[in-house]
Amino acid sequence: MFLKLDGTFIVQLLNFVIFFAILNVVFMRPVARAIAKRREYIDSVTGDYDRYQAEGNALRTQAEAIRAAARREAEQLAAQARAEASNESAKLSTEFAQRASEKVRAAHETVNSEVQAARSNEQRAVQELANEMFARAVPEIA
């Protein structure tokens, strides 16, 4: 009873081989091709993702370098503008200090000349004022 090699065994063996061949042609090869195709697609997507990720990182690094260079240039231009403004301010301050000094000197000269003119006429003005005061104080003599 164990196993007998008779005609049914050979028919079953032949039946299995035919079923396996049909199964291989109809199911296993198309499924294997579909799995291989899917694996290629997934690998290409993964490769593209990795490549784009690397490009993105490189572009971020490049953008940061450009931003840093722009910041340095802006700071340099601002410092240069501050220095120019400071120089211009000092120049203007010196120029206006000289103008003010000249105006003060001219005003002092004008005041001194007017004081000299007033002092030269001082004696005559005092005499006239004294005469006027006397004439008002003593109207009948004058």
Backbone torsions as a table, in degrees:
resi	resn	phi	psi	omega
1	MET	NA	-9.9	-174.8
2	PHE	-62.5	-80.6	173.1
3	LEU	-142.8	128.2	177.3
4	LYS	-117.1	136.1	177.1
5	LEU	-89.6	99.6	177.6
6	ASP	-127.9	-166.3	-174.7
7	GLY	-67.5	-33.0	-178.2
8	THR	-68.6	-32.6	179.6
9	PHE	-65.9	-42.9	-179.9
10	ILE	-66.7	-40.3	178.0
11	VAL	-65.0	-42.4	178.7
12	GLN	-65.5	-40.2	179.2
13	LEU	-65.7	-43.9	177.1
14	LEU	-64.5	-41.3	177.2
15	ASN	-60.6	-41.4	179.7
16	PHE	-66.2	-43.3	-179.2
17	VAL	-63.9	-43.4	179.0
18	ILE	-65.1	-44.3	178.6
19	PHE	-61.1	-44.0	-179.1
20	PHE	-65.2	-40.6	179.2
21	ALA	-64.0	-46.0	178.5
22	ILE	-64.7	-43.6	178.4
23	LEU	-60.2	-40.8	179.7
24	ASN	-65.1	-44.2	-178.0
25	VAL	-72.2	-44.4	-173.7
26	VAL	-82.1	-36.2	-171.5
27	PHE	-116.6	-54.7	-169.1
28	MET	-67.2	-45.3	179.5
29	ARG	-64.4	-48.4	178.3
30	PRO	-62.3	-38.6	178.4
31	VAL	-66.6	-40.9	179.0
32	ALA	-64.4	-42.0	176.7
33	ARG	-64.0	-42.1	179.2
34	ALA	-63.8	-41.3	178.4
35	ILE	-65.1	-42.6	179.2
36	ALA	-64.0	-43.0	177.8
37	LYS	-61.4	-45.0	178.8
38	ARG	-62.0	-41.1	179.9
39	ARG	-64.2	-42.9	177.3
40	GLU	-60.9	-44.4	179.5
41	TYR	-61.5	-47.0	-179.8
42	ILE	-63.1	-41.6	178.8
43	ASP	-64.8	-39.5	179.3
44	SER	-67.4	-40.2	177.9
45	VAL	-64.4	-42.8	178.8
46	THR	-63.7	-42.5	178.0
47	GLY	-63.4	-43.6	177.5
48	ASP	-61.5	-43.3	179.5
49	TYR	-60.0	-46.7	-179.7
50	ASP	-63.0	-42.1	179.8
51	ARG	-64.3	-46.0	-179.7
52	TYR	-66.9	-35.1	176.8
53	GLN	-63.2	-44.3	178.8
54	ALA	-64.8	-41.9	177.5
55	GLU	-63.1	-41.2	178.5
56	GLY	-62.3	-42.7	178.3
57	ASN	-64.5	-40.8	178.8
58	ALA	-64.5	-40.9	179.2
59	LEU	-67.4	-38.1	176.8
60	ARG	-62.6	-43.5	179.2
61	THR	-62.6	-44.0	178.6
62	GLN	-63.1	-42.7	179.5
63	ALA	-63.5	-40.7	179.2
64	GLU	-64.8	-39.6	177.9
65	ALA	-64.7	-40.4	178.6
66	ILE	-65.2	-42.9	178.1
67	ARG	-61.8	-42.8	-179.8
68	ALA	-63.9	-41.6	178.4
69	ALA	-64.3	-41.0	178.9
70	ALA	-64.5	-40.6	177.5
71	ARG	-62.0	-45.4	179.8
72	ARG	-61.6	-42.4	179.6
73	GLU	-64.5	-42.1	179.2
74	ALA	-64.3	-42.4	178.7
75	GLU	-64.3	-39.1	178.8
76	GLN	-65.4	-44.3	178.5
77	LEU	-64.2	-39.9	178.4
78	ALA	-64.6	-42.0	178.8
79	ALA	-64.7	-39.8	178.2
80	GLN	-65.0	-42.2	178.6
81	ALA	-64.4	-40.4	177.2
82	ARG	-62.3	-41.8	179.9
83	ALA	-64.6	-43.6	178.4
84	GLU	-63.2	-41.5	179.0
85	ALA	-64.1	-40.5	179.0
86	SER	-64.2	-43.5	178.5
87	ASN	-63.4	-44.1	179.3
88	GLU	-63.0	-40.5	179.0
89	SER	-63.3	-43.9	179.2
90	ALA	-64.4	-40.6	179.0
91	LYS	-63.0	-47.0	179.0
92	LEU	-63.2	-40.6	179.6
93	SER	-61.6	-44.5	178.9
94	THR	-63.5	-44.9	-179.3
95	GLU	-60.8	-46.6	-179.3
96	PHE	-71.5	-30.4	175.2
97	ALA	-65.3	-39.5	178.0
98	GLN	-66.6	-42.8	178.1
99	ARG	-60.7	-45.3	-179.8
100	ALA	-63.0	-40.8	179.1
101	SER	-63.0	-41.4	178.0
102	GLU	-64.3	-41.7	179.5
103	LYS	-65.3	-40.4	178.1
104	VAL	-64.0	-43.2	178.5
105	ARG	-61.8	-43.5	179.0
106	ALA	-64.3	-40.1	178.4
107	ALA	-64.4	-41.7	177.6
108	HIS	-61.9	-42.0	179.0
109	GLU	-63.2	-42.3	179.3
110	THR	-62.8	-45.9	179.9
111	VAL	-62.9	-44.0	180.0
112	ASN	-62.4	-41.5	179.7
113	SER	-66.9	-38.6	178.4
114	GLU	-67.8	-38.4	177.3
115	VAL	-64.0	-43.3	178.8
116	GLN	-61.7	-42.0	179.6
117	ALA	-64.8	-41.2	179.9
118	ALA	-67.1	-38.0	-179.7
119	ARG	-70.1	-33.5	179.8
120	SER	-68.9	-32.2	178.1
121	ASN	-93.5	2.9	-175.0
122	GLU	-62.2	-45.4	-177.0
123	GLN	-62.8	-47.0	179.6
124	ARG	-63.0	-42.3	-178.9
125	ALA	-66.1	-38.6	178.7
126	VAL	-65.4	-41.3	-179.8
127	GLN	-64.0	-43.2	179.2
128	GLU	-64.6	-41.7	179.8
129	LEU	-64.8	-42.9	179.2
130	ALA	-62.7	-42.6	178.2
131	ASN	-63.2	-42.6	179.8
132	GLU	-63.7	-44.2	-180.0
133	MET	-64.9	-40.4	179.1
134	PHE	-65.2	-40.7	-178.9
135	ALA	-65.6	-34.4	179.5
136	ARG	-78.6	-35.0	-179.6
137	ALA	-72.7	-39.6	-178.2
138	VAL	-123.7	82.1	-174.8
139	PRO	-72.0	-28.8	-172.5
140	GLU	-79.0	-19.8	179.9
141	ILE	-81.8	-36.3	-173.9
142	ALA	-74.1	NA	NA
